[in-house]
Amino acid sequence: MRRPIRIEAWSDWRRYNIPELPIEPGQADVGITVYPYRMQYSDADKQYNVANAEAAIRTYLNGDDSRWQRVWWDVADND
């Protein structure tokens, strides 16, 4: 998976509500109109901590470990 921005920079952007970042020209063509709401659980978490990772995904993310699934504390739109 391509990681265009590091998790720390992404977290700061979300936490401080920095002004809108432009969507790159090719991204809108494939349906991407907002930046991700969260980072997915890592493969290592899913491989070595299976029970807890699955429980967290089921309990806090409604069973959806996608970047587009909001976490419980996320109430602001990022579009």
HTML snippet that shows the backbone in 3Dmol.js (N, CA, C, O; Angstrom):
<script src="https://3Dmol.org/build/3Dmol-min.js"></script>
<div id="view" style="width:600px;height:400px;position:relative"></div>
<script>
const pdb = `
ATOM      1  N   MET A   1       0.830  -1.177   0.000  1.00  0.00           N
ATOM      2  CA  MET A   1       0.000   0.000   0.000  1.00  0.00           C
ATOM      3  C   MET A   1       0.880   1.246   0.000  1.00  0.00           C
ATOM      4  O   MET A   1       1.836   1.334   0.770  1.00  0.00           O
ATOM      5  N   ARG A   2       0.571   2.170  -0.827  1.00  0.00           N
ATOM      6  CA  ARG A   2       1.322   3.418  -0.912  1.00  0.00           C
ATOM      7  C   ARG A   2       0.948   4.321   0.258  1.00  0.00           C
ATOM      8  O   ARG A   2      -0.234   4.522   0.536  1.00  0.00           O
ATOM      9  N   ARG A   3       1.930   4.854   0.930  1.00  0.00           N
ATOM     10  CA  ARG A   3       1.688   5.754   2.055  1.00  0.00           C
ATOM     11  C   ARG A   3       2.219   7.145   1.693  1.00  0.00           C
ATOM     12  O   ARG A   3       3.395   7.434   1.913  1.00  0.00           O
ATOM     13  N   PRO A   4       1.356   8.011   1.137  1.00  0.00           N
ATOM     14  CA  PRO A   4       1.827   9.316   0.687  1.00  0.00           C
ATOM     15  C   PRO A   4       2.253  10.252   1.810  1.00  0.00           C
ATOM     16  O   PRO A   4       3.128  11.092   1.599  1.00  0.00           O
ATOM     17  N   ILE A   5       1.662  10.134   2.996  1.00  0.00           N
ATOM     18  CA  ILE A   5       2.084  10.948   4.132  1.00  0.00           C
ATOM     19  C   ILE A   5       2.283  10.029   5.331  1.00  0.00           C
ATOM     20  O   ILE A   5       1.548   9.059   5.513  1.00  0.00           O
ATOM     21  N   ARG A   6       3.262  10.339   6.126  1.00  0.00           N
ATOM     22  CA  ARG A   6       3.545   9.530   7.312  1.00  0.00           C
ATOM     23  C   ARG A   6       2.443   9.690   8.346  1.00  0.00           C
ATOM     24  O   ARG A   6       1.727  10.692   8.358  1.00  0.00           O
ATOM     25  N   ILE A   7       2.315   8.697   9.213  1.00  0.00           N
ATOM     26  CA  ILE A   7       1.230   8.696  10.193  1.00  0.00           C
ATOM     27  C   ILE A   7       1.308   9.892  11.143  1.00  0.00           C
ATOM     28  O   ILE A   7       0.270  10.417  11.547  1.00  0.00           O
ATOM     29  N   GLU A   8       2.519  10.337  11.509  1.00  0.00           N
ATOM     30  CA  GLU A   8       2.620  11.490  12.408  1.00  0.00           C
ATOM     31  C   GLU A   8       2.097  12.760  11.748  1.00  0.00           C
ATOM     32  O   GLU A   8       1.356  13.525  12.365  1.00  0.00           O
ATOM     33  N   ALA A   9       2.479  12.985  10.505  1.00  0.00           N
ATOM     34  CA  ALA A   9       2.003  14.171   9.789  1.00  0.00           C
ATOM     35  C   ALA A   9       0.495  14.095   9.592  1.00  0.00           C
ATOM     36  O   ALA A   9      -0.209  15.092   9.749  1.00  0.00           O
ATOM     37  N   TRP A  10       0.011  12.926   9.253  1.00  0.00           N
ATOM     38  CA  TRP A  10      -1.433  12.740   9.062  1.00  0.00           C
ATOM     39  C   TRP A  10      -2.175  12.996  10.371  1.00  0.00           C
ATOM     40  O   TRP A  10      -3.218  13.650  10.376  1.00  0.00           O
ATOM     41  N   SER A  11      -1.643  12.485  11.478  1.00  0.00           N
ATOM     42  CA  SER A  11      -2.279  12.686  12.785  1.00  0.00           C
ATOM     43  C   SER A  11      -2.308  14.159  13.167  1.00  0.00           C
ATOM     44  O   SER A  11      -3.314  14.644  13.685  1.00  0.00           O
ATOM     45  N   ASP A  12      -1.213  14.877  12.919  1.00  0.00           N
ATOM     46  CA  ASP A  12      -1.190  16.315  13.202  1.00  0.00           C
ATOM     47  C   ASP A  12      -2.213  17.051  12.352  1.00  0.00           C
ATOM     48  O   ASP A  12      -2.909  17.939  12.844  1.00  0.00           O
ATOM     49  N   TRP A  13      -2.307  16.690  11.089  1.00  0.00           N
ATOM     50  CA  TRP A  13      -3.275  17.323  10.199  1.00  0.00           C
ATOM     51  C   TRP A  13      -4.693  17.124  10.724  1.00  0.00           C
ATOM     52  O   TRP A  13      -5.491  18.061  10.725  1.00  0.00           O
ATOM     53  N   ARG A  14      -5.010  15.914  11.169  1.00  0.00           N
ATOM     54  CA  ARG A  14      -6.349  15.631  11.703  1.00  0.00           C
ATOM     55  C   ARG A  14      -6.572  16.342  13.043  1.00  0.00           C
ATOM     56  O   ARG A  14      -7.635  16.921  13.265  1.00  0.00           O
ATOM     57  N   ARG A  15      -5.586  16.301  13.926  1.00  0.00           N
ATOM     58  CA  ARG A  15      -5.741  16.857  15.268  1.00  0.00           C
ATOM     59  C   ARG A  15      -5.898  18.376  15.256  1.00  0.00           C
ATOM     60  O   ARG A  15      -6.732  18.919  15.980  1.00  0.00           O
ATOM     61  N   TYR A  16      -5.108  19.056  14.446  1.00  0.00           N
ATOM     62  CA  TYR A  16      -5.114  20.516  14.457  1.00  0.00           C
ATOM     63  C   TYR A  16      -6.057  21.135  13.434  1.00  0.00           C
ATOM     64  O   TYR A  16      -6.131  22.359  13.321  1.00  0.00           O
ATOM     65  N   ASN A  17      -6.775  20.306  12.692  1.00  0.00           N
ATOM     66  CA  ASN A  17      -7.744  20.793  11.716  1.00  0.00           C
ATOM     67  C   ASN A  17      -7.104  21.797  10.751  1.00  0.00           C
ATOM     68  O   ASN A  17      -7.652  22.866  10.482  1.00  0.00           O
ATOM     69  N   ILE A  18      -5.946  21.424  10.248  1.00  0.00           N
ATOM     70  CA  ILE A  18      -5.209  22.256   9.297  1.00  0.00           C
ATOM     71  C   ILE A  18      -6.073  22.453   8.057  1.00  0.00           C
ATOM     72  O   ILE A  18      -6.827  21.554   7.685  1.00  0.00           O
ATOM     73  N   PRO A  19      -5.977  23.608   7.414  1.00  0.00           N
ATOM     74  CA  PRO A  19      -6.808  23.849   6.226  1.00  0.00           C
ATOM     75  C   PRO A  19      -6.711  22.727   5.199  1.00  0.00           C
ATOM     76  O   PRO A  19      -5.770  21.934   5.183  1.00  0.00           O
ATOM     77  N   GLU A  20      -7.703  22.701   4.366  1.00  0.00           N
ATOM     78  CA  GLU A  20      -7.858  21.644   3.374  1.00  0.00           C
ATOM     79  C   GLU A  20      -6.589  21.410   2.556  1.00  0.00           C
ATOM     80  O   GLU A  20      -5.943  22.355   2.104  1.00  0.00           O
ATOM     81  N   LEU A  21      -6.252  20.163   2.380  1.00  0.00           N
ATOM     82  CA  LEU A  21      -5.156  19.773   1.502  1.00  0.00           C
ATOM     83  C   LEU A  21      -5.751  19.437   0.144  1.00  0.00           C
ATOM     84  O   LEU A  21      -6.809  18.811   0.075  1.00  0.00           O
ATOM     85  N   PRO A  22      -5.097  19.837  -0.929  1.00  0.00           N
ATOM     86  CA  PRO A  22      -5.673  19.553  -2.251  1.00  0.00           C
ATOM     87  C   PRO A  22      -5.602  18.067  -2.589  1.00  0.00           C
ATOM     88  O   PRO A  22      -4.631  17.386  -2.257  1.00  0.00           O
ATOM     89  N   ILE A  23      -6.632  17.584  -3.246  1.00  0.00           N
ATOM     90  CA  ILE A  23      -6.630  16.219  -3.768  1.00  0.00           C
ATOM     91  C   ILE A  23      -5.831  16.253  -5.063  1.00  0.00           C
ATOM     92  O   ILE A  23      -6.036  17.138  -5.893  1.00  0.00           O
ATOM     93  N   GLU A  24      -4.932  15.309  -5.244  1.00  0.00           N
ATOM     94  CA  GLU A  24      -4.112  15.266  -6.455  1.00  0.00           C
ATOM     95  C   GLU A  24      -4.983  15.024  -7.677  1.00  0.00           C
ATOM     96  O   GLU A  24      -6.030  14.386  -7.563  1.00  0.00           O
ATOM     97  N   PRO A  25      -4.578  15.518  -8.849  1.00  0.00           N
ATOM     98  CA  PRO A  25      -5.419  15.427 -10.047  1.00  0.00           C
ATOM     99  C   PRO A  25      -5.954  14.034 -10.370  1.00  0.00           C
ATOM    100  O   PRO A  25      -7.131  13.909 -10.707  1.00  0.00           O
ATOM    101  N   GLY A  26      -5.155  13.004 -10.284  1.00  0.00           N
ATOM    102  CA  GLY A  26      -5.613  11.659 -10.632  1.00  0.00           C
ATOM    103  C   GLY A  26      -6.501  11.004  -9.591  1.00  0.00           C
ATOM    104  O   GLY A  26      -7.207  10.046  -9.908  1.00  0.00           O
ATOM    105  N   GLN A  27      -6.486  11.491  -8.360  1.00  0.00           N
ATOM    106  CA  GLN A  27      -7.252  10.859  -7.294  1.00  0.00           C
ATOM    107  C   GLN A  27      -8.751  11.021  -7.484  1.00  0.00           C
ATOM    108  O   GLN A  27      -9.506  10.079  -7.241  1.00  0.00           O
ATOM    109  N   ALA A  28      -9.192  12.183  -7.910  1.00  0.00           N
ATOM    110  CA  ALA A  28     -10.629  12.404  -8.095  1.00  0.00           C
ATOM    111  C   ALA A  28     -11.184  11.496  -9.183  1.00  0.00           C
ATOM    112  O   ALA A  28     -12.365  11.148  -9.159  1.00  0.00           O
ATOM    113  N   ASP A  29     -10.340  11.111 -10.140  1.00  0.00           N
ATOM    114  CA  ASP A  29     -10.780  10.243 -11.233  1.00  0.00           C
ATOM    115  C   ASP A  29     -11.163   8.849 -10.750  1.00  0.00           C
ATOM    116  O   ASP A  29     -11.953   8.169 -11.404  1.00  0.00           O
ATOM    117  N   VAL A  30     -10.619   8.413  -9.622  1.00  0.00           N
ATOM    118  CA  VAL A  30     -10.924   7.073  -9.109  1.00  0.00           C
ATOM    119  C   VAL A  30     -11.850   7.127  -7.902  1.00  0.00           C
ATOM    120  O   VAL A  30     -11.982   6.145  -7.172  1.00  0.00           O
ATOM    121  N   GLY A  31     -12.487   8.269  -7.692  1.00  0.00           N
ATOM    122  CA  GLY A  31     -13.488   8.371  -6.636  1.00  0.00           C
ATOM    123  C   GLY A  31     -12.982   8.842  -5.293  1.00  0.00           C
ATOM    124  O   GLY A  31     -13.758   8.892  -4.339  1.00  0.00           O
ATOM    125  N   ILE A  32     -11.715   9.190  -5.178  1.00  0.00           N
ATOM    126  CA  ILE A  32     -11.188   9.672  -3.905  1.00  0.00           C
ATOM    127  C   ILE A  32     -11.439  11.170  -3.826  1.00  0.00           C
ATOM    128  O   ILE A  32     -10.865  11.943  -4.593  1.00  0.00           O
ATOM    129  N   THR A  33     -12.289  11.575  -2.908  1.00  0.00           N
ATOM    130  CA  THR A  33     -12.616  12.995  -2.767  1.00  0.00           C
ATOM    131  C   THR A  33     -12.279  13.541  -1.387  1.00  0.00           C
ATOM    132  O   THR A  33     -12.339  14.752  -1.174  1.00  0.00           O
ATOM    133  N   VAL A  34     -11.924  12.670  -0.443  1.00  0.00           N
ATOM    134  CA  VAL A  34     -11.507  13.096   0.891  1.00  0.00           C
ATOM    135  C   VAL A  34     -10.297  12.269   1.302  1.00  0.00           C
ATOM    136  O   VAL A  34     -10.044  11.198   0.752  1.00  0.00           O
ATOM    137  N   TYR A  35      -9.560  12.780   2.271  1.00  0.00           N
ATOM    138  CA  TYR A  35      -8.446  12.017   2.812  1.00  0.00           C
ATOM    139  C   TYR A  35      -8.978  10.997   3.815  1.00  0.00           C
ATOM    140  O   TYR A  35     -10.070  11.176   4.355  1.00  0.00           O
ATOM    141  N   PRO A  36      -8.226   9.934   4.069  1.00  0.00           N
ATOM    142  CA  PRO A  36      -8.694   8.889   4.985  1.00  0.00           C
ATOM    143  C   PRO A  36      -9.012   9.430   6.379  1.00  0.00           C
ATOM    144  O   PRO A  36      -8.404  10.393   6.847  1.00  0.00           O
ATOM    145  N   TYR A  37      -9.978   8.784   7.025  1.00  0.00           N
ATOM    146  CA  TYR A  37     -10.357   9.149   8.387  1.00  0.00           C
ATOM    147  C   TYR A  37      -9.433   8.523   9.425  1.00  0.00           C
ATOM    148  O   TYR A  37      -9.275   9.060  10.521  1.00  0.00           O
ATOM    149  N   ARG A  38      -8.827   7.397   9.087  1.00  0.00           N
ATOM    150  CA  ARG A  38      -7.994   6.687  10.055  1.00  0.00           C
ATOM    151  C   ARG A  38      -6.986   5.824   9.320  1.00  0.00           C
ATOM    152  O   ARG A  38      -7.125   5.584   8.120  1.00  0.00           O
ATOM    153  N   MET A  39      -5.972   5.358  10.034  1.00  0.00           N
ATOM    154  CA  MET A  39      -5.031   4.392   9.482  1.00  0.00           C
ATOM    155  C   MET A  39      -5.529   2.997   9.845  1.00  0.00           C
ATOM    156  O   MET A  39      -6.079   2.784  10.925  1.00  0.00           O
ATOM    157  N   GLN A  40      -5.333   2.069   8.945  1.00  0.00           N
ATOM    158  CA  GLN A  40      -5.768   0.700   9.202  1.00  0.00           C
ATOM    159  C   GLN A  40      -4.828   0.028  10.199  1.00  0.00           C
ATOM    160  O   GLN A  40      -3.681   0.438  10.372  1.00  0.00           O
ATOM    161  N   TYR A  41      -5.341  -1.012  10.849  1.00  0.00           N
ATOM    162  CA  TYR A  41      -4.473  -1.813  11.706  1.00  0.00           C
ATOM    163  C   TYR A  41      -3.401  -2.448  10.831  1.00  0.00           C
ATOM    164  O   TYR A  41      -3.675  -2.853   9.702  1.00  0.00           O
ATOM    165  N   SER A  42      -2.196  -2.533  11.345  1.00  0.00           N
ATOM    166  CA  SER A  42      -1.093  -3.084  10.558  1.00  0.00           C
ATOM    167  C   SER A  42      -1.251  -4.592  10.393  1.00  0.00           C
ATOM    168  O   SER A  42      -1.961  -5.248  11.156  1.00  0.00           O
ATOM    169  N   ASP A  43      -0.577  -5.121   9.386  1.00  0.00           N
ATOM    170  CA  ASP A  43      -0.584  -6.567   9.179  1.00  0.00           C
ATOM    171  C   ASP A  43       0.005  -7.283  10.387  1.00  0.00           C
ATOM    172  O   ASP A  43      -0.442  -8.373  10.742  1.00  0.00           O
ATOM    173  N   ALA A  44       1.014  -6.671  11.026  1.00  0.00           N
ATOM    174  CA  ALA A  44       1.616  -7.284  12.214  1.00  0.00           C
ATOM    175  C   ALA A  44       0.594  -7.387  13.343  1.00  0.00           C
ATOM    176  O   ALA A  44       0.528  -8.408  14.028  1.00  0.00           O
ATOM    177  N   ASP A  45      -0.201  -6.338  13.541  1.00  0.00           N
ATOM    178  CA  ASP A  45      -1.250  -6.395  14.570  1.00  0.00           C
ATOM    179  C   ASP A  45      -2.218  -7.529  14.281  1.00  0.00           C
ATOM    180  O   ASP A  45      -2.592  -8.285  15.178  1.00  0.00           O
ATOM    181  N   LYS A  46      -2.614  -7.641  13.040  1.00  0.00           N
ATOM    182  CA  LYS A  46      -3.584  -8.673  12.664  1.00  0.00           C
ATOM    183  C   LYS A  46      -2.984 -10.069  12.728  1.00  0.00           C
ATOM    184  O   LYS A  46      -3.699 -11.039  12.983  1.00  0.00           O
ATOM    185  N   GLN A  47      -1.682 -10.183  12.499  1.00  0.00           N
ATOM    186  CA  GLN A  47      -1.042 -11.497  12.498  1.00  0.00           C
ATOM    187  C   GLN A  47      -0.663 -11.963  13.902  1.00  0.00           C
ATOM    188  O   GLN A  47      -0.876 -13.126  14.243  1.00  0.00           O
ATOM    189  N   TYR A  48      -0.105 -11.074  14.714  1.00  0.00           N
ATOM    190  CA  TYR A  48       0.421 -11.483  16.009  1.00  0.00           C
ATOM    191  C   TYR A  48      -0.504 -11.185  17.186  1.00  0.00           C
ATOM    192  O   TYR A  48      -0.252 -11.644  18.300  1.00  0.00           O
ATOM    193  N   ASN A  49      -1.562 -10.428  16.955  1.00  0.00           N
ATOM    194  CA  ASN A  49      -2.493 -10.077  18.019  1.00  0.00           C
ATOM    195  C   ASN A  49      -3.916 -10.262  17.491  1.00  0.00           C
ATOM    196  O   ASN A  49      -4.760  -9.373  17.606  1.00  0.00           O
ATOM    197  N   VAL A  50      -4.155 -11.418  16.920  1.00  0.00           N
ATOM    198  CA  VAL A  50      -5.386 -11.700  16.176  1.00  0.00           C
ATOM    199  C   VAL A  50      -6.644 -11.419  16.994  1.00  0.00           C
ATOM    200  O   VAL A  50      -7.524 -10.689  16.539  1.00  0.00           O
ATOM    201  N   ALA A  51      -6.736 -11.976  18.167  1.00  0.00           N
ATOM    202  CA  ALA A  51      -7.964 -11.854  18.965  1.00  0.00           C
ATOM    203  C   ALA A  51      -8.281 -10.399  19.299  1.00  0.00           C
ATOM    204  O   ALA A  51      -9.418  -9.955  19.142  1.00  0.00           O
ATOM    205  N   ASN A  52      -7.273  -9.662  19.759  1.00  0.00           N
ATOM    206  CA  ASN A  52      -7.511  -8.265  20.131  1.00  0.00           C
ATOM    207  C   ASN A  52      -7.767  -7.378  18.921  1.00  0.00           C
ATOM    208  O   ASN A  52      -8.614  -6.486  18.980  1.00  0.00           O
ATOM    209  N   ALA A  53      -7.054  -7.607  17.834  1.00  0.00           N
ATOM    210  CA  ALA A  53      -7.281  -6.811  16.621  1.00  0.00           C
ATOM    211  C   ALA A  53      -8.694  -7.043  16.097  1.00  0.00           C
ATOM    212  O   ALA A  53      -9.395  -6.090  15.757  1.00  0.00           O
ATOM    213  N   GLU A  54      -9.110  -8.299  16.031  1.00  0.00           N
ATOM    214  CA  GLU A  54     -10.468  -8.604  15.556  1.00  0.00           C
ATOM    215  C   GLU A  54     -11.529  -8.020  16.488  1.00  0.00           C
ATOM    216  O   GLU A  54     -12.549  -7.512  16.024  1.00  0.00           O
ATOM    217  N   ALA A  55     -11.292  -8.091  17.797  1.00  0.00           N
ATOM    218  CA  ALA A  55     -12.255  -7.535  18.755  1.00  0.00           C
ATOM    219  C   ALA A  55     -12.360  -6.016  18.611  1.00  0.00           C
ATOM    220  O   ALA A  55     -13.458  -5.463  18.657  1.00  0.00           O
ATOM    221  N   ALA A  56     -11.231  -5.347  18.438  1.00  0.00           N
ATOM    222  CA  ALA A  56     -11.248  -3.890  18.278  1.00  0.00           C
ATOM    223  C   ALA A  56     -11.947  -3.486  16.986  1.00  0.00           C
ATOM    224  O   ALA A  56     -12.729  -2.535  16.973  1.00  0.00           O
ATOM    225  N   ILE A  57     -11.673  -4.193  15.914  1.00  0.00           N
ATOM    226  CA  ILE A  57     -12.314  -3.892  14.629  1.00  0.00           C
ATOM    227  C   ILE A  57     -13.818  -4.108  14.727  1.00  0.00           C
ATOM    228  O   ILE A  57     -14.604  -3.294  14.243  1.00  0.00           O
ATOM    229  N   ARG A  58     -14.204  -5.192  15.347  1.00  0.00           N
ATOM    230  CA  ARG A  58     -15.631  -5.505  15.491  1.00  0.00           C
ATOM    231  C   ARG A  58     -16.330  -4.499  16.416  1.00  0.00           C
ATOM    232  O   ARG A  58     -17.423  -4.028  16.101  1.00  0.00           O
ATOM    233  N   THR A  59     -15.714  -4.174  17.540  1.00  0.00           N
ATOM    234  CA  THR A  59     -16.339  -3.330  18.552  1.00  0.00           C
ATOM    235  C   THR A  59     -16.330  -1.842  18.204  1.00  0.00           C
ATOM    236  O   THR A  59     -17.348  -1.162  18.328  1.00  0.00           O
ATOM    237  N   TYR A  60     -15.184  -1.348  17.773  1.00  0.00           N
ATOM    238  CA  TYR A  60     -15.042   0.097  17.584  1.00  0.00           C
ATOM    239  C   TYR A  60     -15.189   0.568  16.142  1.00  0.00           C
ATOM    240  O   TYR A  60     -15.371   1.760  15.894  1.00  0.00           O
ATOM    241  N   LEU A  61     -15.112  -0.365  15.187  1.00  0.00           N
ATOM    242  CA  LEU A  61     -15.157   0.036  13.776  1.00  0.00           C
ATOM    243  C   LEU A  61     -16.286  -0.644  13.016  1.00  0.00           C
ATOM    244  O   LEU A  61     -16.294  -0.643  11.785  1.00  0.00           O
ATOM    245  N   ASN A  62     -17.229  -1.218  13.731  1.00  0.00           N
ATOM    246  CA  ASN A  62     -18.367  -1.907  13.101  1.00  0.00           C
ATOM    247  C   ASN A  62     -17.928  -2.972  12.104  1.00  0.00           C
ATOM    248  O   ASN A  62     -18.595  -3.204  11.096  1.00  0.00           O
ATOM    249  N   GLY A  63     -16.798  -3.619  12.396  1.00  0.00           N
ATOM    250  CA  GLY A  63     -16.311  -4.708  11.554  1.00  0.00           C
ATOM    251  C   GLY A  63     -15.626  -4.271  10.277  1.00  0.00           C
ATOM    252  O   GLY A  63     -15.338  -5.110   9.423  1.00  0.00           O
ATOM    253  N   ASP A  64     -15.356  -2.991  10.118  1.00  0.00           N
ATOM    254  CA  ASP A  64     -14.778  -2.467   8.879  1.00  0.00           C
ATOM    255  C   ASP A  64     -13.429  -1.806   9.166  1.00  0.00           C
ATOM    256  O   ASP A  64     -13.385  -0.700   9.705  1.00  0.00           O
ATOM    257  N   ASP A  65     -12.340  -2.471   8.812  1.00  0.00           N
ATOM    258  CA  ASP A  65     -10.999  -1.928   9.042  1.00  0.00           C
ATOM    259  C   ASP A  65     -10.518  -1.160   7.808  1.00  0.00           C
ATOM    260  O   ASP A  65      -9.399  -1.373   7.342  1.00  0.00           O
ATOM    261  N   SER A  66     -11.353  -0.279   7.286  1.00  0.00           N
ATOM    262  CA  SER A  66     -10.937   0.503   6.121  1.00  0.00           C
ATOM    263  C   SER A  66     -10.531   1.905   6.545  1.00  0.00           C
ATOM    264  O   SER A  66     -10.864   2.357   7.641  1.00  0.00           O
ATOM    265  N   ARG A  67      -9.816   2.579   5.677  1.00  0.00           N
ATOM    266  CA  ARG A  67      -9.386   3.949   5.960  1.00  0.00           C
ATOM    267  C   ARG A  67     -10.557   4.922   5.979  1.00  0.00           C
ATOM    268  O   ARG A  67     -10.434   6.037   6.484  1.00  0.00           O
ATOM    269  N   TRP A  68     -11.683   4.503   5.433  1.00  0.00           N
ATOM    270  CA  TRP A  68     -12.842   5.390   5.307  1.00  0.00           C
ATOM    271  C   TRP A  68     -13.829   5.216   6.458  1.00  0.00           C
ATOM    272  O   TRP A  68     -14.839   5.918   6.506  1.00  0.00           O
ATOM    273  N   GLN A  69     -13.563   4.307   7.376  1.00  0.00           N
ATOM    274  CA  GLN A  69     -14.418   4.077   8.545  1.00  0.00           C
ATOM    275  C   GLN A  69     -13.996   5.022   9.658  1.00  0.00           C
ATOM    276  O   GLN A  69     -12.827   5.052  10.041  1.00  0.00           O
ATOM    277  N   ARG A  70     -14.925   5.780  10.168  1.00  0.00           N
ATOM    278  CA  ARG A  70     -14.601   6.712  11.252  1.00  0.00           C
ATOM    279  C   ARG A  70     -14.403   5.971  12.570  1.00  0.00           C
ATOM    280  O   ARG A  70     -15.026   4.939  12.820  1.00  0.00           O
ATOM    281  N   VAL A  71     -13.534   6.511  13.397  1.00  0.00           N
ATOM    282  CA  VAL A  71     -13.360   5.986  14.749  1.00  0.00           C
ATOM    283  C   VAL A  71     -14.362   6.684  15.661  1.00  0.00           C
ATOM    284  O   VAL A  71     -14.950   7.694  15.273  1.00  0.00           O
ATOM    285  N   TRP A  72     -14.562   6.168  16.852  1.00  0.00           N
ATOM    286  CA  TRP A  72     -15.634   6.640  17.720  1.00  0.00           C
ATOM    287  C   TRP A  72     -15.529   8.112  18.081  1.00  0.00           C
ATOM    288  O   TRP A  72     -16.551   8.765  18.289  1.00  0.00           O
ATOM    289  N   TRP A  73     -14.311   8.653  18.162  1.00  0.00           N
ATOM    290  CA  TRP A  73     -14.153  10.044  18.583  1.00  0.00           C
ATOM    291  C   TRP A  73     -14.173  11.036  17.419  1.00  0.00           C
ATOM    292  O   TRP A  73     -14.141  12.246  17.646  1.00  0.00           O
ATOM    293  N   ASP A  74     -14.224  10.555  16.205  1.00  0.00           N
ATOM    294  CA  ASP A  74     -14.153  11.423  15.025  1.00  0.00           C
ATOM    295  C   ASP A  74     -15.531  11.981  14.689  1.00  0.00           C
ATOM    296  O   ASP A  74     -16.413  11.243  14.250  1.00  0.00           O
ATOM    297  N   VAL A  75     -15.714  13.263  14.893  1.00  0.00           N
ATOM    298  CA  VAL A  75     -17.012  13.878  14.618  1.00  0.00           C
ATOM    299  C   VAL A  75     -16.944  14.943  13.525  1.00  0.00           C
ATOM    300  O   VAL A  75     -17.982  15.440  13.088  1.00  0.00           O
ATOM    301  N   ALA A  76     -15.740  15.300  13.077  1.00  0.00           N
ATOM    302  CA  ALA A  76     -15.590  16.355  12.072  1.00  0.00           C
ATOM    303  C   ALA A  76     -15.411  15.756  10.682  1.00  0.00           C
ATOM    304  O   ALA A  76     -14.701  14.765  10.510  1.00  0.00           O
ATOM    305  N   ASP A  77     -16.058  16.363   9.699  1.00  0.00           N
ATOM    306  CA  ASP A  77     -15.840  15.950   8.316  1.00  0.00           C
ATOM    307  C   ASP A  77     -14.465  16.419   7.874  1.00  0.00           C
ATOM    308  O   ASP A  77     -13.957  17.431   8.358  1.00  0.00           O
ATOM    309  N   ASN A  78     -13.870  15.681   6.955  1.00  0.00           N
ATOM    310  CA  ASN A  78     -12.569  16.109   6.441  1.00  0.00           C
ATOM    311  C   ASN A  78     -12.657  16.429   4.959  1.00  0.00           C
ATOM    312  O   ASN A  78     -11.657  16.365   4.244  1.00  0.00           O
ATOM    313  N   ASP A  79     -13.835  16.770   4.502  1.00  0.00           N
ATOM    314  CA  ASP A  79     -13.971  17.140   3.091  1.00  0.00           C
ATOM    315  C   ASP A  79     -14.185  18.623   2.920  1.00  0.00           C
ATOM    316  O   ASP A  79     -14.318  19.102   1.794  1.00  0.00           O
TER     317      ASP A  79
END
`;
const viewer = $3Dmol.createViewer("view");
viewer.addModel(pdb, "pdb");
viewer.setStyle({}, {cartoon: {color: "spectrum"}});
viewer.zoomTo();
viewer.render();
</script>
